[in-house]
Amino acid sequence: MPLLIMLALGAVGVGRVVQGRMALESVSREAARAAVLSDMPRVGSNGEREWQVAENRGRARAQDVANQFGWTSSRLGIELHARPSFEPSNWVVADAELRIPINIPIISGILGEPTVTLHSRHWERIDPFRSRLP
């Protein structure tokens, strides 16, 4: 009987980790997509300002998606990078990290509140035919 209870509680813990992994995949995908759809730098510009806007949009979208899954910003970390630069045909990479507490009553009483940290990376290509003209 105790073995069955431990198996059931373990299944609950695994379910929370799987749910967190799916949420994290969505967060990183949406962050990269929001950044890719931002305005491109104008011809002759270094693209610094446009990349800052794109990065802020990606972070905001990541936080919106995380909130929909019930995750707070204190548990979520998101990094956005343009590879090699923020121009058509290049890539935007979103790295996300999520810390999930596994608070199962019996296990938490014995081990404290264990936390699992998940990582996700999503690459999104900037459309090679995006216009850079005003």
Backbone hydrogen bonds in HBPLUS format (Angstrom, degrees):
<---DONOR---> <-ACCEPTOR-->    atom                        ^
c    i                          cat <-CA-CA->   ^        H-A-AA   ^      H-
h    n   atom  resd res      DA  || num        DHA   H-A  angle D-A-AA Bond
n    s   type  num  typ     dist DA aas  dist angle  dist       angle   num
A0004-LEU N   A0001-MET O   3.10 MM   3  5.14 118.6  2.50  97.5 112.1     1
A0005-ILE N   A0001-MET O   3.10 MM   4  6.45 157.0  2.15 153.7 159.7     2
A0006-MET N   A0002-PRO O   2.97 MM   4  6.21 161.5  2.01 148.3 153.1     3
A0007-LEU N   A0003-LEU O   2.93 MM   4  6.15 154.4  1.99 146.2 153.4     4
A0008-ALA N   A0004-LEU O   2.94 MM   4  6.15 157.4  1.99 147.5 153.5     5
A0009-LEU N   A0005-ILE O   2.91 MM   4  6.17 163.0  1.94 153.6 158.0     6
A0010-GLY N   A0006-MET O   2.85 MM   4  5.97 149.8  1.94 143.1 152.2     7
A0011-ALA N   A0007-LEU O   2.91 MM   4  6.14 148.4  2.01 143.7 152.0     8
A0012-VAL N   A0008-ALA O   3.10 MM   4  6.46 147.3  2.21 143.2 151.6     9
A0013-GLY N   A0009-LEU O   3.05 MM   4  6.36 157.1  2.10 145.6 151.4    10
A0014-VAL N   A0010-GLY O   2.90 MM   4  6.18 159.2  1.94 151.9 157.2    11
A0015-GLY N   A0011-ALA O   2.93 MM   4  6.07 152.0  2.01 141.7 149.7    12
A0016-ARG N   A0012-VAL O   3.04 MM   4  6.37 149.0  2.14 146.8 154.4    13
A0017-VAL N   A0013-GLY O   3.12 MM   4  6.44 153.5  2.19 145.9 152.9    14
A0018-VAL N   A0014-VAL O   2.92 MM   4  6.17 161.9  1.95 154.2 158.8    15
A0019-GLN N   A0015-GLY O   2.96 MM   4  6.11 160.3  2.00 146.6 152.0    16
A0020-GLY N   A0016-ARG O   2.96 MM   4  6.11 155.5  2.02 142.1 149.1    17
A0021-ARG N   A0017-VAL O   2.88 MM   4  6.13 149.9  1.97 146.8 155.2    18
A0022-MET N   A0018-VAL O   3.02 MM   4  6.30 159.3  2.07 151.2 155.6    19
A0023-ALA N   A0019-GLN O   2.98 MM   4  6.22 158.6  2.03 148.1 154.4    20
A0024-LEU N   A0020-GLY O   2.86 MM   4  6.02 155.6  1.92 146.3 153.2    21
A0025-GLU N   A0021-ARG O   2.98 MM   4  6.22 154.7  2.04 147.8 153.9    22
A0026-SER N   A0022-MET O   3.14 MM   4  6.39 158.2  2.19 145.4 150.9    23
A0027-VAL N   A0023-ALA O   2.92 MM   4  6.20 155.1  1.99 149.0 156.3    24
A0028-SER N   A0024-LEU O   3.00 MM   4  6.23 170.6  2.01 155.6 156.5    25
A0029-ARG N   A0025-GLU O   3.01 MM   4  6.09 160.1  2.05 147.1 153.3    26
A0030-GLU N   A0026-SER O   2.93 MM   4  5.99 167.5  1.95 151.2 154.8    27
A0031-ALA N   A0027-VAL O   2.98 MM   4  6.08 155.1  2.05 147.7 154.9    28
A0032-ALA N   A0028-SER O   3.11 MM   4  6.23 167.3  2.13 147.1 150.1    29
A0033-ARG N   A0029-ARG O   3.00 MM   4  6.15 159.3  2.04 146.7 153.1    30
A0034-ALA N   A0030-GLU O   2.92 MM   4  6.02 160.1  1.96 146.8 151.6    31
A0035-ALA N   A0031-ALA O   3.12 MM   4  6.33 156.4  2.18 146.2 152.3    32
A0036-VAL N   A0032-ALA O   2.96 MM   4  6.17 158.3  2.01 150.3 156.4    33
A0037-LEU N   A0033-ARG O   3.08 MM   4  6.26 148.8  2.18 147.7 155.0    34
A0038-SER N   A0035-ALA O   3.22 MM   3  5.39 163.1  2.25 107.1 111.9    35
A0045-SER N   A0042-ARG O   3.04 MM   3  5.41 160.1  2.08 133.2 134.0    36
A0051-TRP N   A0047-GLY O   2.91 MM   4  5.98 153.6  1.98 147.2 154.4    37
A0052-GLN N   A0048-GLU O   3.08 MM   4  6.35 154.3  2.14 146.4 153.1    38
A0053-VAL N   A0049-ARG O   3.08 MM   4  6.38 157.4  2.13 149.6 155.2    39
A0054-ALA N   A0050-GLU O   2.90 MM   4  6.13 161.3  1.93 148.2 153.7    40
A0055-GLU N   A0051-TRP O   2.77 MM   4  5.94 160.9  1.81 152.7 157.8    41
A0056-ASN N   A0052-GLN O   2.95 MM   4  6.12 158.7  2.00 145.4 151.1    42
A0057-ARG N   A0053-VAL O   2.93 MM   4  6.18 155.4  1.99 149.3 156.2    43
A0058-GLY N   A0054-ALA O   2.93 MM   4  6.15 156.4  1.98 148.3 154.9    44
A0059-ARG N   A0055-GLU O   2.94 MM   4  6.19 160.4  1.97 150.7 155.6    45
A0060-ALA N   A0056-ASN O   2.93 MM   4  6.07 158.8  1.97 146.0 152.2    46
A0061-ARG N   A0057-ARG O   2.93 MM   4  6.09 159.4  1.97 147.4 153.1    47
A0062-ALA N   A0058-GLY O   2.93 MM   4  6.11 154.8  1.99 145.6 152.9    48
A0063-GLN N   A0059-ARG O   2.97 MM   4  6.22 156.9  2.02 147.3 153.0    49
A0064-ASP N   A0060-ALA O   2.95 MM   4  6.23 153.9  2.02 147.0 154.4    50
A0065-VAL N   A0061-ARG O   3.00 MM   4  6.24 164.6  2.02 153.2 156.2    51
A0066-ALA N   A0062-ALA O   2.93 MM   4  6.11 160.6  1.96 148.6 154.6    52
A0067-ASN N   A0063-GLN O   2.89 MM   4  6.04 154.5  1.95 146.3 153.0    53
A0068-GLN N   A0064-ASP O   3.09 MM   4  6.38 146.4  2.20 142.7 151.5    54
A0069-PHE N   A0065-VAL O   3.22 MM   4  6.60 136.8  2.42 141.7 152.7    55
A0069-PHE N   A0066-ALA O   3.11 MM   3  5.17 130.8  2.36  96.6 109.6    56
A0071-TRP N   A0066-ALA O   2.87 MM   5  5.16 159.9  1.91 150.8 144.3    57
A0070-GLY N   A0067-ASN O   2.98 MM   3  4.84 151.0  2.07  97.7 106.9    58
A0075-ARG N   A0072-THR O   3.17 MM   3  5.71 153.1  2.25 112.1 119.1    59
A0076-LEU N   A0073-SER O   3.31 MM   3  5.03 147.1  2.43  93.5 102.8    60
A0099-ARG N   A0075-ARG O   2.96 MM  24  5.09 153.4  2.03 140.1 148.8    61
A0077-GLY N   A0097-GLU O   2.79 MM  20  4.94 153.0  1.86 150.3 153.6    62
A0097-GLU N   A0077-GLY O   2.78 MM  20  4.94 149.9  1.87 148.2 151.3    63
A0079-GLU N   A0095-ASP O   2.80 MM  16  5.08 155.9  1.85 151.5 159.1    64
A0095-ASP N   A0079-GLU O   2.82 MM  16  5.08 165.4  1.84 155.0 159.4    65
A0081-HIS N   A0093-VAL O   2.89 MM  12  5.12 150.1  1.98 145.4 154.3    66
A0093-VAL N   A0081-HIS O   2.73 MM  12  5.12 164.8  1.76 155.6 161.0    67
A0083-ARG N   A0091-TRP O   2.67 MM   8  5.03 166.6  1.69 148.4 153.3    68
A0091-TRP N   A0083-ARG O   2.92 MM   8  5.03 178.2  1.92 159.8 159.2    69
A0087-GLU N   A0085-SER O   3.03 MM   2  5.76 126.9  2.32 107.4  92.1    70
A0090-ASN N   A0087-GLU O   3.20 MM   3  5.81 155.4  2.27 140.2 142.1    71
A0089-SER N   A0126-ILE O   3.11 MM  37  5.23 148.9  2.21 122.2 128.6    72
A0126-ILE N   A0090-ASN O   2.81 MM  36  5.56 178.3  1.81 164.0 164.4    73
A0092-VAL N   A0124-GLU O   2.83 MM  32  5.29 161.3  1.87 152.9 159.2    74
A0124-GLU N   A0092-VAL O   2.87 MM  32  5.29 161.0  1.91 155.4 161.8    75
A0094-ALA N   A0122-HIS O   2.89 MM  28  5.26 165.2  1.91 153.8 158.6    76
A0122-HIS N   A0094-ALA O   2.92 MM  28  5.26 153.6  1.99 143.2 152.0    77
A0096-ALA N   A0120-SER O   2.79 MM  24  5.17 169.2  1.80 157.1 160.8    78
A0120-SER N   A0096-ALA O   2.92 MM  24  5.17 150.0  2.01 149.6 150.2    79
A0098-LEU N   A0118-LEU O   2.97 MM  20  5.23 157.9  2.02 142.6 148.8    80
A0118-LEU N   A0098-LEU O   2.81 MM  20  5.23 165.8  1.83 155.6 158.4    81
A0100-ILE N   A0116-VAL O   2.74 MM  16  5.18 172.1  1.75 160.0 160.2    82
A0116-VAL N   A0100-ILE O   2.83 MM  16  5.18 163.7  1.86 149.7 151.9    83
A0102-ILE N   A0114-PRO O   2.79 MM  12  5.53 177.1  1.79 163.5 163.9    84
A0108-SER N   A0104-ILE O   2.70 MM   4  5.55 168.3  1.72 178.7 176.4    85
A0109-GLY N   A0105-PRO O   3.13 MM   4  6.17 146.2  2.25 138.5 146.6    86
A0110-ILE N   A0106-ILE O   3.29 MM   4  6.59 139.7  2.46 139.0 148.8    87
A0110-ILE N   A0107-ILE O   3.11 MM   3  5.19 127.6  2.40  97.0 110.4    88
A0111-LEU N   A0107-ILE O   2.79 MM   4  5.88 172.2  1.79 169.5 168.5    89
A0112-GLY N   A0108-SER O   2.89 MM   4  4.50 131.1  2.13 123.1 128.7    90
A0130-ARG N   A0127-ASP O   3.20 MM   3  5.52 159.3  2.25 119.6 117.8    91
